[in-house]
Structures are given as structure tokens and as C-alpha cells.
């Protein structure tokens, strides 16, 4: 596991709507991946017997195709 740095906005976000939307999407994906990692760690420590946790259920992603 490695902590992912937050995406850095390119200079184009100031002048391009498309660049701004791409940056927003990158930040959203970064945040979702980070919280998914937190959830996995929470469930792991819950399974190990750690008390006081309130973990989200695992995300069930649809199968491609």
C-alpha cells in the first residue's frame, strides 16, 4: 500500500473548462480510491478483533461486459 498524492491542477484549469473537468475527475477518483483503502483497512482490523470500529460494507462493482 502506498499513499497517493493528491493530483496537482495543471495551469490549463484556469483557462479551459475541459481541463478543469479532467482535474475534477482526477481529484474525485483520488478521493474515492483513498476512502476505499480506508474501508479495506477498517474491515481488516475489524476481522482481527479491534473494537469500536464502524466499517462500510465492501463495494460490489458490476462485472464488465
mmCIF file of the N, C-alpha and C atoms, coordinates in Angstrom:
data_MODEL
# 
_entry.id   MODEL 
# 
loop_
_atom_site.group_PDB 
_atom_site.id 
_atom_site.type_symbol 
_atom_site.label_atom_id 
_atom_site.label_alt_id 
_atom_site.label_comp_id 
_atom_site.label_asym_id 
_atom_site.label_entity_id 
_atom_site.label_seq_id 
_atom_site.pdbx_PDB_ins_code 
_atom_site.Cartn_x 
_atom_site.Cartn_y 
_atom_site.Cartn_z 
_atom_site.occupancy 
_atom_site.B_iso_or_equiv 
_atom_site.pdbx_formal_charge 
_atom_site.auth_seq_id 
_atom_site.auth_comp_id 
_atom_site.auth_asym_id 
_atom_site.auth_atom_id 
_atom_site.pdbx_PDB_model_num 
ATOM 1   N N  . UNK A 1 1  ? 0.850   -1.174 0.000   1.00 0.00 ? 1  UNK A N  1 
ATOM 2   C CA . UNK A 1 1  ? 0.000   0.000  0.000   1.00 0.00 ? 1  UNK A CA 1 
ATOM 3   C C  . UNK A 1 1  ? 0.895   1.236  0.000   1.00 0.00 ? 1  UNK A C  1 
ATOM 4   N N  . UNK A 1 2  ? 0.450   2.230  -0.745  1.00 0.00 ? 2  UNK A N  1 
ATOM 5   C CA . UNK A 1 2  ? 1.212   3.465  -0.844  1.00 0.00 ? 2  UNK A CA 1 
ATOM 6   C C  . UNK A 1 2  ? 0.227   4.623  -0.843  1.00 0.00 ? 2  UNK A C  1 
ATOM 7   N N  . UNK A 1 3  ? 0.548   5.669  -0.103  1.00 0.00 ? 3  UNK A N  1 
ATOM 8   C CA . UNK A 1 3  ? -0.293  6.865  -0.088  1.00 0.00 ? 3  UNK A CA 1 
ATOM 9   C C  . UNK A 1 3  ? -0.126  7.583  -1.421  1.00 0.00 ? 3  UNK A C  1 
ATOM 10  N N  . UNK A 1 4  ? -1.237  7.826  -2.086  1.00 0.00 ? 4  UNK A N  1 
ATOM 11  C CA . UNK A 1 4  ? -1.211  8.507  -3.376  1.00 0.00 ? 4  UNK A CA 1 
ATOM 12  C C  . UNK A 1 4  ? -1.288  10.015 -3.158  1.00 0.00 ? 4  UNK A C  1 
ATOM 13  N N  . UNK A 1 5  ? -0.423  10.783 -3.796  1.00 0.00 ? 5  UNK A N  1 
ATOM 14  C CA . UNK A 1 5  ? -0.506  12.240 -3.650  1.00 0.00 ? 5  UNK A CA 1 
ATOM 15  C C  . UNK A 1 5  ? -1.749  12.777 -4.360  1.00 0.00 ? 5  UNK A C  1 
ATOM 16  N N  . UNK A 1 6  ? -2.287  13.854 -3.822  1.00 0.00 ? 6  UNK A N  1 
ATOM 17  C CA . UNK A 1 6  ? -3.439  14.495 -4.453  1.00 0.00 ? 6  UNK A CA 1 
ATOM 18  C C  . UNK A 1 6  ? -3.008  15.039 -5.814  1.00 0.00 ? 6  UNK A C  1 
ATOM 19  N N  . UNK A 1 7  ? -3.853  14.874 -6.839  1.00 0.00 ? 7  UNK A N  1 
ATOM 20  C CA . UNK A 1 7  ? -3.494  15.415 -8.155  1.00 0.00 ? 7  UNK A CA 1 
ATOM 21  C C  . UNK A 1 7  ? -3.244  16.924 -8.099  1.00 0.00 ? 7  UNK A C  1 
ATOM 22  N N  . UNK A 1 8  ? -2.258  17.356 -8.839  1.00 0.00 ? 8  UNK A N  1 
ATOM 23  C CA . UNK A 1 8  ? -1.910  18.775 -8.908  1.00 0.00 ? 8  UNK A CA 1 
ATOM 24  C C  . UNK A 1 8  ? -2.610  19.371 -10.125 1.00 0.00 ? 8  UNK A C  1 
ATOM 25  N N  . UNK A 1 9  ? -3.313  20.501 -9.940  1.00 0.00 ? 9  UNK A N  1 
ATOM 26  C CA . UNK A 1 9  ? -4.006  21.076 -11.093 1.00 0.00 ? 9  UNK A CA 1 
ATOM 27  C C  . UNK A 1 9  ? -3.017  21.651 -12.104 1.00 0.00 ? 9  UNK A C  1 
ATOM 28  N N  . UNK A 1 10 ? -3.232  21.342 -13.381 1.00 0.00 ? 10 UNK A N  1 
ATOM 29  C CA . UNK A 1 10 ? -2.372  21.954 -14.402 1.00 0.00 ? 10 UNK A CA 1 
ATOM 30  C C  . UNK A 1 10 ? -2.764  23.416 -14.592 1.00 0.00 ? 10 UNK A C  1 
ATOM 31  N N  . UNK A 1 11 ? -1.875  24.187 -15.145 1.00 0.00 ? 11 UNK A N  1 
ATOM 32  C CA . UNK A 1 11 ? -2.158  25.609 -15.384 1.00 0.00 ? 11 UNK A CA 1 
ATOM 33  C C  . UNK A 1 11 ? -3.401  25.811 -16.248 1.00 0.00 ? 11 UNK A C  1 
ATOM 34  N N  . UNK A 1 12 ? -3.691  24.851 -17.125 1.00 0.00 ? 12 UNK A N  1 
ATOM 35  C CA . UNK A 1 12 ? -4.812  24.988 -18.057 1.00 0.00 ? 12 UNK A CA 1 
ATOM 36  C C  . UNK A 1 12 ? -6.174  25.046 -17.368 1.00 0.00 ? 12 UNK A C  1 
ATOM 37  N N  . UNK A 1 13 ? -6.260  24.622 -16.088 1.00 0.00 ? 13 UNK A N  1 
ATOM 38  C CA . UNK A 1 13 ? -7.571  24.650 -15.425 1.00 0.00 ? 13 UNK A CA 1 
ATOM 39  C C  . UNK A 1 13 ? -8.103  26.073 -15.308 1.00 0.00 ? 13 UNK A C  1 
ATOM 40  N N  . UNK A 1 14 ? -7.218  27.062 -15.396 1.00 0.00 ? 14 UNK A N  1 
ATOM 41  C CA . UNK A 1 14 ? -7.653  28.456 -15.301 1.00 0.00 ? 14 UNK A CA 1 
ATOM 42  C C  . UNK A 1 14 ? -8.300  28.956 -16.585 1.00 0.00 ? 14 UNK A C  1 
ATOM 43  N N  . UNK A 1 15 ? -8.004  28.302 -17.695 1.00 0.00 ? 15 UNK A N  1 
ATOM 44  C CA . UNK A 1 15 ? -8.491  28.806 -18.982 1.00 0.00 ? 15 UNK A CA 1 
ATOM 45  C C  . UNK A 1 15 ? -9.316  27.802 -19.779 1.00 0.00 ? 15 UNK A C  1 
ATOM 46  N N  . UNK A 1 16 ? -9.334  26.550 -19.361 1.00 0.00 ? 16 UNK A N  1 
ATOM 47  C CA . UNK A 1 16 ? -10.025 25.518 -20.137 1.00 0.00 ? 16 UNK A CA 1 
ATOM 48  C C  . UNK A 1 16 ? -11.043 24.784 -19.274 1.00 0.00 ? 16 UNK A C  1 
ATOM 49  N N  . UNK A 1 17 ? -12.297 24.812 -19.699 1.00 0.00 ? 17 UNK A N  1 
ATOM 50  C CA . UNK A 1 17 ? -13.351 24.091 -18.988 1.00 0.00 ? 17 UNK A CA 1 
ATOM 51  C C  . UNK A 1 17 ? -13.068 22.593 -19.001 1.00 0.00 ? 17 UNK A C  1 
ATOM 52  N N  . UNK A 1 18 ? -12.603 22.076 -20.131 1.00 0.00 ? 18 UNK A N  1 
ATOM 53  C CA . UNK A 1 18 ? -12.298 20.649 -20.252 1.00 0.00 ? 18 UNK A CA 1 
ATOM 54  C C  . UNK A 1 18 ? -11.177 20.260 -19.290 1.00 0.00 ? 18 UNK A C  1 
ATOM 55  N N  . UNK A 1 19 ? -10.125 21.066 -19.224 1.00 0.00 ? 19 UNK A N  1 
ATOM 56  C CA . UNK A 1 19 ? -9.023  20.776 -18.294 1.00 0.00 ? 19 UNK A CA 1 
ATOM 57  C C  . UNK A 1 19 ? -9.528  20.805 -16.859 1.00 0.00 ? 19 UNK A C  1 
ATOM 58  N N  . UNK A 1 20 ? -10.416 21.737 -16.555 1.00 0.00 ? 20 UNK A N  1 
ATOM 59  C CA . UNK A 1 20 ? -10.995 21.798 -15.214 1.00 0.00 ? 20 UNK A CA 1 
ATOM 60  C C  . UNK A 1 20 ? -11.804 20.560 -14.885 1.00 0.00 ? 20 UNK A C  1 
ATOM 61  N N  . UNK A 1 21 ? -12.577 20.084 -15.850 1.00 0.00 ? 21 UNK A N  1 
ATOM 62  C CA . UNK A 1 21 ? -13.376 18.874 -15.629 1.00 0.00 ? 21 UNK A CA 1 
ATOM 63  C C  . UNK A 1 21 ? -12.487 17.643 -15.472 1.00 0.00 ? 21 UNK A C  1 
ATOM 64  N N  . UNK A 1 22 ? -11.422 17.577 -16.256 1.00 0.00 ? 22 UNK A N  1 
ATOM 65  C CA . UNK A 1 22 ? -10.485 16.451 -16.119 1.00 0.00 ? 22 UNK A CA 1 
ATOM 66  C C  . UNK A 1 22 ? -9.825  16.464 -14.742 1.00 0.00 ? 22 UNK A C  1 
ATOM 67  N N  . UNK A 1 23 ? -9.457  17.647 -14.284 1.00 0.00 ? 23 UNK A N  1 
ATOM 68  C CA . UNK A 1 23 ? -8.850  17.751 -12.959 1.00 0.00 ? 23 UNK A CA 1 
ATOM 69  C C  . UNK A 1 23 ? -9.861  17.352 -11.880 1.00 0.00 ? 23 UNK A C  1 
ATOM 70  N N  . UNK A 1 24 ? -11.101 17.836 -12.000 1.00 0.00 ? 24 UNK A N  1 
ATOM 71  C CA . UNK A 1 24 ? -12.144 17.449 -11.041 1.00 0.00 ? 24 UNK A CA 1 
ATOM 72  C C  . UNK A 1 24 ? -12.320 15.935 -11.009 1.00 0.00 ? 24 UNK A C  1 
ATOM 73  N N  . UNK A 1 25 ? -12.324 15.307 -12.178 1.00 0.00 ? 25 UNK A N  1 
ATOM 74  C CA . UNK A 1 25 ? -12.456 13.850 -12.247 1.00 0.00 ? 25 UNK A CA 1 
ATOM 75  C C  . UNK A 1 25 ? -11.274 13.150 -11.584 1.00 0.00 ? 25 UNK A C  1 
ATOM 76  N N  . UNK A 1 26 ? -10.075 13.681 -11.784 1.00 0.00 ? 26 UNK A N  1 
ATOM 77  C CA . UNK A 1 26 ? -8.882  13.084 -11.175 1.00 0.00 ? 26 UNK A CA 1 
ATOM 78  C C  . UNK A 1 26 ? -8.937  13.192 -9.652  1.00 0.00 ? 26 UNK A C  1 
ATOM 79  N N  . UNK A 1 27 ? -9.387  14.337 -9.139  1.00 0.00 ? 27 UNK A N  1 
ATOM 80  C CA . UNK A 1 27 ? -9.494  14.513 -7.687  1.00 0.00 ? 27 UNK A CA 1 
ATOM 81  C C  . UNK A 1 27 ? -10.569 13.586 -7.125  1.00 0.00 ? 27 UNK A C  1 
ATOM 82  N N  . UNK A 1 28 ? -11.684 13.469 -7.821  1.00 0.00 ? 28 UNK A N  1 
ATOM 83  C CA . UNK A 1 28 ? -12.762 12.571 -7.388  1.00 0.00 ? 28 UNK A CA 1 
ATOM 84  C C  . UNK A 1 28 ? -12.275 11.125 -7.325  1.00 0.00 ? 28 UNK A C  1 
ATOM 85  N N  . UNK A 1 29 ? -11.570 10.670 -8.356  1.00 0.00 ? 29 UNK A N  1 
ATOM 86  C CA . UNK A 1 29 ? -11.044 9.303  -8.381  1.00 0.00 ? 29 UNK A CA 1 
ATOM 87  C C  . UNK A 1 29 ? -10.026 9.092  -7.266  1.00 0.00 ? 29 UNK A C  1 
ATOM 88  N N  . UNK A 1 30 ? -9.181  10.084 -7.032  1.00 0.00 ? 30 UNK A N  1 
ATOM 89  C CA . UNK A 1 30 ? -8.184  10.011 -5.958  1.00 0.00 ? 30 UNK A CA 1 
ATOM 90  C C  . UNK A 1 30 ? -8.881  9.857  -4.606  1.00 0.00 ? 30 UNK A C  1 
ATOM 91  N N  . UNK A 1 31 ? -9.906  10.655 -4.370  1.00 0.00 ? 31 UNK A N  1 
ATOM 92  C CA . UNK A 1 31 ? -10.627 10.581 -3.105  1.00 0.00 ? 31 UNK A CA 1 
ATOM 93  C C  . UNK A 1 31 ? -11.350 9.260  -2.925  1.00 0.00 ? 31 UNK A C  1 
ATOM 94  N N  . UNK A 1 32 ? -11.998 8.783  -3.979  1.00 0.00 ? 32 UNK A N  1 
ATOM 95  C CA . UNK A 1 32 ? -12.713 7.509  -3.885  1.00 0.00 ? 32 UNK A CA 1 
ATOM 96  C C  . UNK A 1 32 ? -11.756 6.360  -3.603  1.00 0.00 ? 32 UNK A C  1 
ATOM 97  N N  . UNK A 1 33 ? -10.608 6.354  -4.246  1.00 0.00 ? 33 UNK A N  1 
ATOM 98  C CA . UNK A 1 33 ? -9.623  5.293  -4.010  1.00 0.00 ? 33 UNK A CA 1 
ATOM 99  C C  . UNK A 1 33 ? -9.093  5.355  -2.580  1.00 0.00 ? 33 UNK A C  1 
ATOM 100 N N  . UNK A 1 34 ? -8.861  6.567  -2.092  1.00 0.00 ? 34 UNK A N  1 
ATOM 101 C CA . UNK A 1 34 ? -8.390  6.719  -0.714  1.00 0.00 ? 34 UNK A CA 1 
ATOM 102 C C  . UNK A 1 34 ? -9.391  6.188  0.297   1.00 0.00 ? 34 UNK A C  1 
ATOM 103 N N  . UNK A 1 35 ? -10.670 6.525  0.104   1.00 0.00 ? 35 UNK A N  1 
ATOM 104 C CA . UNK A 1 35 ? -11.692 6.041  1.041   1.00 0.00 ? 35 UNK A CA 1 
ATOM 105 C C  . UNK A 1 35 ? -11.918 4.545  0.895   1.00 0.00 ? 35 UNK A C  1 
ATOM 106 N N  . UNK A 1 36 ? -11.749 3.993  -0.296  1.00 0.00 ? 36 UNK A N  1 
ATOM 107 C CA . UNK A 1 36 ? -11.849 2.544  -0.469  1.00 0.00 ? 36 UNK A CA 1 
ATOM 108 C C  . UNK A 1 36 ? -10.742 1.846  0.320   1.00 0.00 ? 36 UNK A C  1 
ATOM 109 N N  . UNK A 1 37 ? -9.556  2.428  0.321   1.00 0.00 ? 37 UNK A N  1 
ATOM 110 C CA . UNK A 1 37 ? -8.439  1.877  1.092   1.00 0.00 ? 37 UNK A CA 1 
ATOM 111 C C  . UNK A 1 37 ? -8.730  1.940  2.583   1.00 0.00 ? 37 UNK A C  1 
ATOM 112 N N  . UNK A 1 38 ? -9.271  3.061  3.042   1.00 0.00 ? 38 UNK A N  1 
ATOM 113 C CA . UNK A 1 38 ? -9.646  3.191  4.456   1.00 0.00 ? 38 UNK A CA 1 
ATOM 114 C C  . UNK A 1 38 ? -10.657 2.108  4.824   1.00 0.00 ? 38 UNK A C  1 
ATOM 115 N N  . UNK A 1 39 ? -11.641 1.884  3.957   1.00 0.00 ? 39 UNK A N  1 
ATOM 116 C CA . UNK A 1 39 ? -12.646 0.853  4.217   1.00 0.00 ? 39 UNK A CA 1 
ATOM 117 C C  . UNK A 1 39 ? -12.034 -0.534 4.307   1.00 0.00 ? 39 UNK A C  1 
ATOM 118 N N  . UNK A 1 40 ? -11.108 -0.854 3.388   1.00 0.00 ? 40 UNK A N  1 
ATOM 119 C CA . UNK A 1 40 ? -10.456 -2.165 3.426   1.00 0.00 ? 40 UNK A CA 1 
ATOM 120 C C  . UNK A 1 40 ? -9.659  -2.340 4.711   1.00 0.00 ? 40 UNK A C  1 
ATOM 121 N N  . UNK A 1 41 ? -8.927  -1.311 5.119   1.00 0.00 ? 41 UNK A N  1 
ATOM 122 C CA . UNK A 1 41 ? -8.162  -1.398 6.365   1.00 0.00 ? 41 UNK A CA 1 
ATOM 123 C C  . UNK A 1 41 ? -9.090  -1.541 7.568   1.00 0.00 ? 41 UNK A C  1 
ATOM 124 N N  . UNK A 1 42 ? -10.190 -0.807 7.561   1.00 0.00 ? 42 UNK A N  1 
ATOM 125 C CA . UNK A 1 42 ? -11.158 -0.893 8.648   1.00 0.00 ? 42 UNK A CA 1 
ATOM 126 C C  . UNK A 1 42 ? -11.696 -2.324 8.769   1.00 0.00 ? 42 UNK A C  1 
ATOM 127 N N  . UNK A 1 43 ? -12.105 -2.905 7.639   1.00 0.00 ? 43 UNK A N  1 
ATOM 128 C CA . UNK A 1 43 ? -12.642 -4.267 7.670   1.00 0.00 ? 43 UNK A CA 1 
ATOM 129 C C  . UNK A 1 43 ? -11.578 -5.279 8.091   1.00 0.00 ? 43 UNK A C  1 
ATOM 130 N N  . UNK A 1 44 ? -10.330 -5.058 7.694   1.00 0.00 ? 44 UNK A N  1 
ATOM 131 C CA . UNK A 1 44 ? -9.247  -5.945 8.107   1.00 0.00 ? 44 UNK A CA 1 
ATOM 132 C C  . UNK A 1 44 ? -9.086  -5.927 9.626   1.00 0.00 ? 44 UNK A C  1 
ATOM 133 N N  . UNK A 1 45 ? -8.994  -4.713 10.193  1.00 0.00 ? 45 UNK A N  1 
ATOM 134 C CA . UNK A 1 45 ? -8.799  -4.624 11.638  1.00 0.00 ? 45 UNK A CA 1 
ATOM 135 C C  . UNK A 1 45 ? -10.035 -5.072 12.403  1.00 0.00 ? 45 UNK A C  1 
ATOM 136 N N  . UNK A 1 46 ? -11.214 -4.903 11.827  1.00 0.00 ? 46 UNK A N  1 
ATOM 137 C CA . UNK A 1 46 ? -12.438 -5.423 12.432  1.00 0.00 ? 46 UNK A CA 1 
ATOM 138 C C  . UNK A 1 46 ? -12.374 -6.949 12.493  1.00 0.00 ? 46 UNK A C  1 
ATOM 139 N N  . UNK A 1 47 ? -11.920 -7.574 11.400  1.00 0.00 ? 47 UNK A N  1 
ATOM 140 C CA . UNK A 1 47 ? -11.786 -9.032 11.363  1.00 0.00 ? 47 UNK A CA 1 
ATOM 141 C C  . UNK A 1 47 ? -10.719 -9.524 12.341  1.00 0.00 ? 47 UNK A C  1 
ATOM 142 N N  . UNK A 1 48 ? -9.726  -8.679 12.645  1.00 0.00 ? 48 UNK A N  1 
ATOM 143 C CA . UNK A 1 48 ? -8.684  -9.038 13.605  1.00 0.00 ? 48 UNK A CA 1 
ATOM 144 C C  . UNK A 1 48 ? -9.148  -8.850 15.053  1.00 0.00 ? 48 UNK A C  1 
ATOM 145 N N  . UNK A 1 49 ? -10.366 -8.309 15.226  1.00 0.00 ? 49 UNK A N  1 
ATOM 146 C CA . UNK A 1 49 ? -10.919 -8.176 16.570  1.00 0.00 ? 49 UNK A CA 1 
ATOM 147 C C  . UNK A 1 49 ? -10.825 -6.798 17.191  1.00 0.00 ? 49 UNK A C  1 
ATOM 148 N N  . UNK A 1 50 ? -10.381 -5.803 16.449  1.00 0.00 ? 50 UNK A N  1 
ATOM 149 C CA . UNK A 1 50 ? -10.294 -4.455 17.002  1.00 0.00 ? 50 UNK A CA 1 
ATOM 150 C C  . UNK A 1 50 ? -11.693 -3.955 17.353  1.00 0.00 ? 50 UNK A C  1 
ATOM 151 N N  . UNK A 1 51 ? -11.834 -3.364 18.506  1.00 0.00 ? 51 UNK A N  1 
ATOM 152 C CA . UNK A 1 51 ? -13.132 -2.879 18.985  1.00 0.00 ? 51 UNK A CA 1 
ATOM 153 C C  . UNK A 1 51 ? -13.364 -1.428 18.577  1.00 0.00 ? 51 UNK A C  1 
ATOM 154 N N  . UNK A 1 52 ? -14.649 -1.046 18.521  1.00 0.00 ? 52 UNK A N  1 
ATOM 155 C CA . UNK A 1 52 ? -15.029 0.341  18.301  1.00 0.00 ? 52 UNK A CA 1 
ATOM 156 C C  . UNK A 1 52 ? -15.028 0.799  16.853  1.00 0.00 ? 52 UNK A C  1 
ATOM 157 N N  . UNK A 1 53 ? -14.980 -0.137 15.917  1.00 0.00 ? 53 UNK A N  1 
ATOM 158 C CA . UNK A 1 53 ? -14.960 0.244  14.505  1.00 0.00 ? 53 UNK A CA 1 
ATOM 159 C C  . UNK A 1 53 ? -16.372 0.217  13.924  1.00 0.00 ? 53 UNK A C  1 
ATOM 160 N N  . UNK A 1 54 ? -16.609 1.096  12.992  1.00 0.00 ? 54 UNK A N  1 
ATOM 161 C CA . UNK A 1 54 ? -17.856 1.099  12.226  1.00 0.00 ? 54 UNK A CA 1 
ATOM 162 C C  . UNK A 1 54 ? -17.450 1.185  10.754  1.00 0.00 ? 54 UNK A C  1 
ATOM 163 N N  . UNK A 1 55 ? -17.297 0.019  10.138  1.00 0.00 ? 55 UNK A N  1 
ATOM 164 C CA . UNK A 1 55 ? -16.734 -0.051 8.791   1.00 0.00 ? 55 UNK A CA 1 
ATOM 165 C C  . UNK A 1 55 ? -17.821 -0.085 7.723   1.00 0.00 ? 55 UNK A C  1 
ATOM 166 N N  . UNK A 1 56 ? -17.554 0.568  6.581   1.00 0.00 ? 56 UNK A N  1 
ATOM 167 C CA . UNK A 1 56 ? -18.500 0.482  5.468   1.00 0.00 ? 56 UNK A CA 1 
ATOM 168 C C  . UNK A 1 56 ? -18.436 -0.910 4.844   1.00 0.00 ? 56 UNK A C  1 
ATOM 169 N N  . UNK A 1 57 ? -19.555 -1.362 4.265   1.00 0.00 ? 57 UNK A N  1 
ATOM 170 C CA . UNK A 1 57 ? -19.509 -2.658 3.575   1.00 0.00 ? 57 UNK A CA 1 
ATOM 171 C C  . UNK A 1 57 ? -18.636 -2.545 2.328   1.00 0.00 ? 57 UNK A C  1 
ATOM 172 N N  . UNK A 1 58 ? -18.089 -3.666 1.869   1.00 0.00 ? 58 UNK A N  1 
ATOM 173 C CA . UNK A 1 58 ? -17.283 -3.602 0.644   1.00 0.00 ? 58 UNK A CA 1 
ATOM 174 C C  . UNK A 1 58 ? -18.155 -3.219 -0.542  1.00 0.00 ? 58 UNK A C  1 
ATOM 175 N N  . UNK A 1 59 ? -17.560 -2.475 -1.460  1.00 0.00 ? 59 UNK A N  1 
ATOM 176 C CA . UNK A 1 59 ? -18.280 -2.063 -2.664  1.00 0.00 ? 59 UNK A CA 1 
ATOM 177 C C  . UNK A 1 59 ? -18.372 -3.247 -3.617  1.00 0.00 ? 59 UNK A C  1 
ATOM 178 N N  . UNK A 1 60 ? -19.573 -3.498 -4.095  1.00 0.00 ? 60 UNK A N  1 
ATOM 179 C CA . UNK A 1 60 ? -19.785 -4.549 -5.088  1.00 0.00 ? 60 UNK A CA 1 
ATOM 180 C C  . UNK A 1 60 ? -19.857 -3.869 -6.454  1.00 0.00 ? 60 UNK A C  1 
ATOM 181 N N  . UNK A 1 61 ? -18.831 -4.072 -7.248  1.00 0.00 ? 61 UNK A N  1 
ATOM 182 C CA . UNK A 1 61 ? -18.791 -3.448 -8.574  1.00 0.00 ? 61 UNK A CA 1 
ATOM 183 C C  . UNK A 1 61 ? -19.393 -4.403 -9.597  1.00 0.00 ? 61 UNK A C  1 
ATOM 184 N N  . UNK A 1 62 ? -20.157 -3.861 -10.538 1.00 0.00 ? 62 UNK A N  1 
ATOM 185 C CA . UNK A 1 62 ? -20.729 -4.740 -11.569 1.00 0.00 ? 62 UNK A CA 1 
ATOM 186 C C  . UNK A 1 62 ? -19.639 -5.341 -12.446 1.00 0.00 ? 62 UNK A C  1 
ATOM 187 N N  . UNK A 1 63 ? -19.904 -6.539 -12.911 1.00 0.00 ? 63 UNK A N  1 
ATOM 188 C CA . UNK A 1 63 ? -18.945 -7.194 -13.802 1.00 0.00 ? 63 UNK A CA 1 
ATOM 189 C C  . UNK A 1 63 ? -18.946 -6.497 -15.155 1.00 0.00 ? 63 UNK A C  1 
ATOM 190 N N  . UNK A 1 64 ? -17.776 -6.287 -15.722 1.00 0.00 ? 64 UNK A N  1 
ATOM 191 C CA . UNK A 1 64 ? -17.738 -5.658 -17.048 1.00 0.00 ? 64 UNK A CA 1 
ATOM 192 C C  . UNK A 1 64 ? -18.326 -6.595 -18.105 1.00 0.00 ? 64 UNK A C  1 
ATOM 193 N N  . UNK A 1 65 ? -18.942 -5.971 -19.093 1.00 0.00 ? 65 UNK A N  1 
ATOM 194 C CA . UNK A 1 65 ? -19.431 -6.751 -20.218 1.00 0.00 ? 65 UNK A CA 1 
ATOM 195 C C  . UNK A 1 65 ? -20.833 -7.042 -20.205 1.00 0.00 ? 65 UNK A C  1 
# 
